[in-house]
Amino acid sequence: MRTRRFALRMAWRYLFSKKSRNAIHLITGLSMLAIGVVSAALVILLSAFNGLEWKVIGMFDLLDPPLLVQPAEGKRQELSAEQEAALNQHPDLAGFSRVLEESVLFTYGTQQKVGQIKGIEPIFLEQVALDTLLISGSLPKPQSKGPSQTLLGQGLATSLGIRIGEPFKQLVAYCPKSGGIDLFQPFRDLSLNPSGIFFIPQESNETLALLDLEEAQKLTGSGKKISAIYLYPTSGADLSPLQEQVTQLLGEDWTVKNRLEQHALIYKILRTEKLAVFLIVAFIMLIASFNLMSVQTLLVVEKRKDLMVLWSLGAHAGMLRSIFTLLGTLVSFLGCIAGMLLGLAVVGLQALTGWYPLNAAGEPYPVVVYFSDLALVFATVFSVGLLISWWRMQLVKFKKEDAIQVLK
């Protein structure tokens, strides 16, 4: 223990003591600067990818449920009365909405566009808080007659040229009939009355129309069959055991997915990109860390007389190697700490001021810092610095004849 303390004190003294050659100061400073810059880059890039992931998750959270139930086979399936009653009685479920999705053709005057209808139940509007997403009109109101009320995505409404309250044009949805071919009437049609227009930052904003589930079932001719069930847990409910309970409750005919599983491909792409960027920057850091070898070599030559004194006082070769191994590790450690602090300062400035925009609209680029990422950066930089310093000193031989010989 005392030997390690002595080696650390000597390494610290050699690192900050006055050198006879200014080049040693310069190379040491450049080595520390290179490690610091790469460490800062790692913190900034990982925080940026975390922010981007958070942004994507937030986009999907707008309409997607915490738990999604879909048929295990086929496109649609009927939910039995027993299964529906079991879901209603589950203590961890605040409610659920049966959903029916289908591609249709929308016509409005002379305009046409292929889009998608989503038949929903009233609880969907409550859980999503769709009224906060409206940019025009209002939520559908109960009615006994007249065209079915619908909510349109802004992109779809713009493509069709729809304005809320337009009395002279009718929005109609056409859905192909399933089963046999009807040459005279191949489509079912449904007149729709747009009651509101909403905006969501997703592709579905360009194609989606929301309407009552029963009206969607009439248009598609699917009877009581549905394509999905949106489950909304109570506040504080643990999703993992709830997912398993619902899976057992509904049986093998249905699959239950959490938000991560609903968009597994997107999450995988984001994580893969984050890993690739980390590995690339870590490789750059590995190359930058080779400057430590130059620092160690120059300091060994610089402190030749001191080492000869230590040798004569009984210091063995292992102690002398440990001094310069710790010296290189200190350079890596100090550069890493300084770089991480710089990276956190840049990320904090972005979070507070949003000086770097995400898009042309001026929306600030999101950044999120995870402690696990900081620990990963520190562990990577410190480990690489330690290994390179140790490996370089294994190439140094200490002999009594001439005290030191550096093998190149």
Legacy VTK file of the C-alpha trace (Angstrom):
# vtk DataFile Version 3.0
C-alpha trace
ASCII
DATASET POLYDATA
POINTS 408 float
0.000 0.000 0.000
2.829 2.374 0.906
4.591 1.488 -2.334
1.493 2.470 -4.328
1.150 5.748 -2.454
4.803 6.525 -3.083
4.439 5.707 -6.809
1.347 7.918 -7.051
3.058 10.842 -5.313
6.074 10.528 -7.601
3.854 10.358 -10.695
1.938 13.473 -9.577
5.192 15.312 -8.882
6.718 14.374 -12.240
3.556 15.436 -14.068
3.479 18.960 -12.644
7.143 19.591 -11.865
9.263 21.910 -13.962
10.808 20.267 -17.026
14.070 21.134 -18.667
12.495 21.033 -22.121
9.372 22.993 -23.068
8.482 20.303 -25.604
7.575 17.942 -22.768
5.074 20.477 -21.382
3.646 20.963 -24.858
3.224 17.262 -25.630
1.727 16.597 -22.192
-0.752 19.450 -22.651
-1.668 18.296 -26.155
-2.230 14.733 -24.928
-4.502 15.943 -22.155
-6.304 18.277 -24.580
-6.896 15.497 -27.136
-8.343 13.173 -24.490
-10.469 16.016 -23.107
-11.899 16.964 -26.498
-12.819 13.369 -27.331
-14.378 12.891 -23.869
-16.449 16.040 -24.367
-17.505 14.824 -27.813
-18.656 11.504 -26.334
-20.769 13.231 -23.680
-22.318 15.627 -26.208
-23.060 12.968 -28.831
-24.547 10.480 -26.382
-26.707 13.232 -24.857
-27.859 14.243 -28.338
-28.836 10.671 -29.214
-30.662 10.353 -25.887
-32.555 13.539 -26.691
-33.419 12.300 -30.155
-34.670 9.011 -28.713
-36.740 10.923 -26.167
-38.150 13.070 -28.986
-39.158 10.027 -31.038
-40.713 8.351 -27.999
-42.677 11.515 -27.281
-43.984 11.584 -30.842
-45.300 8.028 -30.626
-46.689 8.561 -27.137
-49.258 11.034 -28.485
-51.659 8.450 -29.932
-50.119 5.069 -29.097
-51.299 3.330 -25.908
-49.043 2.128 -23.083
-50.158 -1.422 -23.923
-51.374 -2.523 -27.340
-53.350 -5.736 -27.892
-53.476 -7.182 -31.404
-54.706 -10.447 -32.929
-52.034 -13.142 -32.879
-53.132 -14.225 -36.360
-54.976 -12.372 -39.060
-55.915 -8.735 -39.396
-59.078 -8.602 -37.298
-60.606 -10.557 -34.490
-63.674 -10.385 -32.264
-63.305 -9.737 -28.547
-65.574 -12.096 -26.616
-67.967 -10.847 -23.946
-66.038 -12.789 -21.267
-62.739 -11.197 -22.293
-64.292 -7.730 -22.375
-65.777 -8.227 -18.908
-62.422 -9.423 -17.558
-60.698 -6.300 -18.903
-63.367 -4.065 -17.389
-62.902 -5.693 -13.987
-59.111 -5.571 -13.924
-58.046 -3.277 -11.037
-54.954 -1.924 -12.804
-56.804 -0.807 -15.939
-58.375 2.648 -16.065
-60.108 1.631 -19.280
-59.611 0.420 -22.829
-60.688 1.294 -26.324
-61.446 -1.164 -29.072
-59.904 0.048 -32.312
-60.452 -0.742 -35.983
-57.972 0.454 -38.603
-58.352 0.238 -42.361
-57.048 1.898 -45.505
-59.682 3.823 -47.444
-60.058 6.306 -50.294
-61.167 9.807 -49.307
-62.893 12.097 -51.772
-63.742 15.752 -51.228
-65.138 17.507 -54.265
-62.613 16.817 -57.022
-59.801 15.905 -54.600
-58.900 12.309 -53.744
-56.410 10.774 -51.348
-55.714 7.325 -49.966
-55.634 7.420 -46.180
-56.469 5.453 -43.077
-59.439 5.459 -40.771
-59.169 4.584 -37.112
-62.420 3.609 -35.442
-62.238 4.468 -31.749
-64.329 4.624 -28.592
-64.846 7.793 -26.462
-62.233 6.808 -23.860
-59.558 7.157 -26.559
-60.253 10.897 -26.828
-60.060 11.260 -23.046
-56.805 9.331 -22.598
-55.029 10.987 -25.516
-56.291 14.456 -24.571
-56.938 15.077 -28.246
-58.547 18.418 -27.530
-55.037 19.760 -26.825
-53.921 18.686 -30.324
-56.737 20.429 -32.190
-55.788 23.337 -34.413
-59.278 23.867 -35.828
-62.828 22.839 -34.968
-63.845 20.746 -31.965
-64.204 17.169 -30.776
-67.125 15.105 -32.160
-70.429 15.543 -30.329
-73.130 12.883 -29.827
-75.658 12.900 -32.662
-78.555 10.738 -33.785
-78.561 11.474 -37.503
-76.525 13.067 -40.276
-73.026 12.277 -41.560
-70.611 10.668 -39.127
-68.366 13.165 -37.406
-64.652 12.699 -37.849
-61.335 14.245 -36.839
-58.718 14.698 -39.563
-54.961 14.978 -39.447
-53.728 18.350 -40.653
-51.836 16.850 -43.590
-54.887 14.927 -44.784
-57.148 17.975 -44.452
-54.653 20.123 -46.360
-54.280 17.581 -49.177
-58.053 17.439 -49.663
-58.545 21.182 -49.197
-60.946 20.731 -46.287
-62.127 23.639 -44.193
-64.235 23.101 -41.104
-67.839 24.174 -41.652
-67.698 24.045 -45.483
-71.401 23.512 -46.476
-71.039 22.851 -50.210
-68.756 19.807 -50.290
-69.061 16.357 -48.773
-66.204 14.202 -47.472
-66.759 10.559 -48.408
-64.710 7.496 -47.489
-64.680 4.428 -49.759
-63.594 0.987 -48.575
-63.291 -2.084 -50.861
-65.713 -4.878 -50.075
-64.113 -8.062 -48.816
-65.082 -11.536 -49.901
-66.653 -11.943 -53.334
-66.284 -9.465 -56.186
-69.167 -7.038 -56.708
-68.779 -5.552 -60.188
-71.594 -3.063 -59.699
-70.741 -1.797 -56.196
-67.176 -2.811 -55.306
-66.930 -0.216 -52.513
-68.761 0.599 -49.331
-69.021 4.321 -48.725
-69.591 6.524 -45.713
-70.313 10.250 -45.635
-68.223 12.078 -43.071
-68.572 15.447 -41.410
-65.164 16.848 -40.338
-65.664 18.333 -36.874
-62.008 19.127 -36.157
-58.449 19.062 -37.461
-55.545 17.944 -35.278
-51.783 17.996 -35.649
-49.348 15.298 -34.536
-45.677 15.174 -35.582
-45.984 11.759 -37.197
-46.480 10.358 -40.682
-50.056 9.458 -39.750
-50.771 13.196 -39.607
-50.832 13.041 -43.425
-53.314 10.169 -43.722
-55.301 9.616 -40.517
-58.993 10.167 -39.829
-60.588 9.306 -36.470
-64.229 8.311 -36.258
-66.619 6.297 -34.117
-65.851 2.565 -33.923
-69.363 1.467 -34.976
-69.270 3.693 -38.052
-65.867 2.265 -38.993
-67.215 -1.276 -38.615
-70.119 -0.415 -40.922
-67.779 1.051 -43.524
-65.444 -1.950 -43.500
-68.179 -4.555 -43.097
-66.239 -6.227 -40.308
-69.166 -6.718 -37.944
-67.920 -6.764 -34.359
-64.345 -7.574 -35.295
-61.571 -5.185 -34.304
-57.911 -4.813 -35.235
-56.555 -3.743 -31.833
-57.328 -2.896 -28.216
-55.710 0.118 -26.575
-55.168 -0.507 -22.861
-54.790 2.421 -20.447
-53.380 1.458 -17.022
-54.228 3.271 -13.822
-51.775 5.818 -12.468
-48.799 4.092 -10.856
-49.549 0.650 -12.298
-46.523 -1.512 -13.115
-46.700 -2.286 -16.830
-44.553 -5.435 -16.862
-46.753 -7.599 -14.606
-49.876 -6.020 -16.114
-48.705 -7.049 -19.580
-48.251 -10.644 -18.402
-51.636 -10.673 -16.666
-53.466 -9.392 -19.755
-51.648 -11.943 -21.924
-52.855 -14.766 -19.668
-56.334 -13.264 -19.490
-56.855 -12.982 -23.248
-55.117 -16.220 -24.175
-53.039 -17.205 -27.179
-55.351 -15.521 -29.693
-54.039 -12.077 -28.758
-50.580 -10.536 -28.335
-49.824 -7.722 -25.879
-47.067 -5.206 -26.633
-45.596 -2.340 -24.634
-44.421 0.874 -26.301
-40.927 -0.483 -26.865
-42.285 -3.581 -28.617
-44.757 -1.536 -30.671
-41.865 0.294 -32.334
-39.079 -2.235 -31.855
-37.468 -1.504 -35.231
-37.190 2.246 -34.612
-35.751 1.705 -31.128
-33.263 -0.808 -32.540
-32.152 1.641 -35.230
-31.667 4.446 -32.696
-29.698 2.224 -30.332
-27.576 0.874 -33.188
-26.749 4.385 -34.396
-25.854 5.439 -30.853
-23.569 2.421 -30.443
-21.922 3.012 -33.828
-21.187 6.662 -33.022
-19.815 5.713 -29.609
-17.486 3.099 -31.093
-16.227 5.493 -33.779
-15.460 8.272 -31.290
-13.976 5.736 -28.855
-11.633 4.570 -31.621
-10.576 8.191 -32.204
-9.957 8.441 -28.471
-7.819 5.296 -28.627
-5.650 6.874 -31.313
-5.406 10.127 -29.339
-4.350 8.191 -26.251
-1.200 6.957 -27.994
0.221 10.412 -27.294
0.601 9.147 -23.739
3.422 6.935 -24.963
5.356 9.985 -26.102
4.788 11.710 -22.766
6.000 8.674 -20.827
9.071 8.187 -23.012
10.138 11.820 -22.737
9.620 11.875 -18.984
11.603 8.668 -18.521
14.495 10.292 -20.336
13.956 13.586 -18.470
13.998 11.909 -15.044
16.909 9.553 -15.758
19.014 10.815 -12.841
16.101 10.656 -10.405
15.427 7.073 -11.391
19.059 6.155 -10.890
18.853 7.578 -7.355
15.653 5.628 -6.665
17.297 2.515 -8.076
20.277 2.924 -5.766
17.919 3.408 -2.790
16.364 0.003 -3.455
13.482 0.739 -5.801
12.848 -2.244 -8.045
11.934 -2.186 -11.733
8.250 -2.807 -10.997
8.023 0.323 -8.842
9.708 2.458 -11.500
7.314 1.151 -14.136
4.312 1.800 -11.878
5.376 5.453 -11.424
5.210 6.168 -15.148
2.159 3.964 -15.649
0.340 6.076 -13.066
1.676 9.228 -14.716
0.110 8.300 -18.041
-3.090 7.306 -16.243
-3.186 10.693 -14.497
-2.935 12.489 -17.848
-5.834 10.382 -19.129
-7.851 10.879 -15.919
-7.451 14.661 -15.802
-8.168 15.013 -19.517
-11.280 12.855 -19.158
-12.640 14.824 -16.175
-11.986 18.168 -17.880
-13.560 16.939 -21.110
-16.654 15.553 -19.386
-17.164 18.835 -17.534
-16.844 20.697 -20.828
-19.324 18.347 -22.476
-21.807 18.759 -19.623
-21.439 22.540 -19.884
-22.257 22.456 -23.601
-25.214 20.133 -23.043
-26.478 22.293 -20.178
-26.204 25.418 -22.315
-28.203 23.700 -25.065
-30.872 22.610 -22.586
-31.193 26.125 -21.145
-30.936 28.263 -24.276
-31.582 25.892 -27.201
-28.854 27.634 -29.222
-28.578 24.717 -31.672
-31.848 24.199 -33.627
-33.324 20.849 -34.621
-35.099 22.094 -37.725
-35.778 25.175 -39.811
-38.635 26.130 -37.482
-36.086 26.850 -34.768
-37.126 24.028 -32.424
-34.194 23.390 -30.050
-32.325 20.122 -30.409
-33.282 17.950 -27.393
-30.513 16.697 -25.116
-30.780 14.238 -22.234
-27.943 13.175 -19.928
-27.964 9.720 -18.351
-25.616 8.853 -15.492
-24.978 5.483 -17.145
-23.590 7.265 -20.209
-21.272 9.396 -18.069
-20.055 6.266 -16.273
-19.493 4.556 -19.628
-17.469 7.482 -20.987
-15.317 7.690 -17.856
-14.752 3.926 -17.717
-13.821 3.782 -21.407
-11.395 6.716 -21.382
-9.796 5.749 -18.072
-9.407 2.087 -19.061
-7.850 2.896 -22.423
-5.421 5.358 -20.822
-4.439 2.823 -18.152
-3.917 -0.014 -20.657
-1.833 2.078 -23.055
0.289 3.451 -20.214
0.842 -0.038 -18.797
1.661 -1.516 -22.208
4.215 1.217 -22.986
6.035 0.725 -19.710
6.369 -2.992 -20.370
8.683 -1.988 -23.218
11.010 -0.158 -20.836
13.902 -2.117 -19.268
15.694 -0.922 -16.168
19.303 -2.134 -15.908
21.958 -1.483 -13.340
24.565 -0.996 -16.041
23.106 2.093 -17.662
20.001 2.602 -15.471
17.486 2.905 -18.296
17.101 1.698 -21.821
13.973 2.569 -23.739
12.949 0.023 -26.305
11.271 1.505 -29.322
LINES 1 409
408 0 1 2 3 4 5 6 7 8 9 10 11 12 13 14 15 16 17 18 19 20 21 22 23 24 25 26 27 28 29 30 31 32 33 34 35 36 37 38 39 40 41 42 43 44 45 46 47 48 49 50 51 52 53 54 55 56 57 58 59 60 61 62 63 64 65 66 67 68 69 70 71 72 73 74 75 76 77 78 79 80 81 82 83 84 85 86 87 88 89 90 91 92 93 94 95 96 97 98 99 100 101 102 103 104 105 106 107 108 109 110 111 112 113 114 115 116 117 118 119 120 121 122 123 124 125 126 127 128 129 130 131 132 133 134 135 136 137 138 139 140 141 142 143 144 145 146 147 148 149 150 151 152 153 154 155 156 157 158 159 160 161 162 163 164 165 166 167 168 169 170 171 172 173 174 175 176 177 178 179 180 181 182 183 184 185 186 187 188 189 190 191 192 193 194 195 196 197 198 199 200 201 202 203 204 205 206 207 208 209 210 211 212 213 214 215 216 217 218 219 220 221 222 223 224 225 226 227 228 229 230 231 232 233 234 235 236 237 238 239 240 241 242 243 244 245 246 247 248 249 250 251 252 253 254 255 256 257 258 259 260 261 262 263 264 265 266 267 268 269 270 271 272 273 274 275 276 277 278 279 280 281 282 283 284 285 286 287 288 289 290 291 292 293 294 295 296 297 298 299 300 301 302 303 304 305 306 307 308 309 310 311 312 313 314 315 316 317 318 319 320 321 322 323 324 325 326 327 328 329 330 331 332 333 334 335 336 337 338 339 340 341 342 343 344 345 346 347 348 349 350 351 352 353 354 355 356 357 358 359 360 361 362 363 364 365 366 367 368 369 370 371 372 373 374 375 376 377 378 379 380 381 382 383 384 385 386 387 388 389 390 391 392 393 394 395 396 397 398 399 400 401 402 403 404 405 406 407
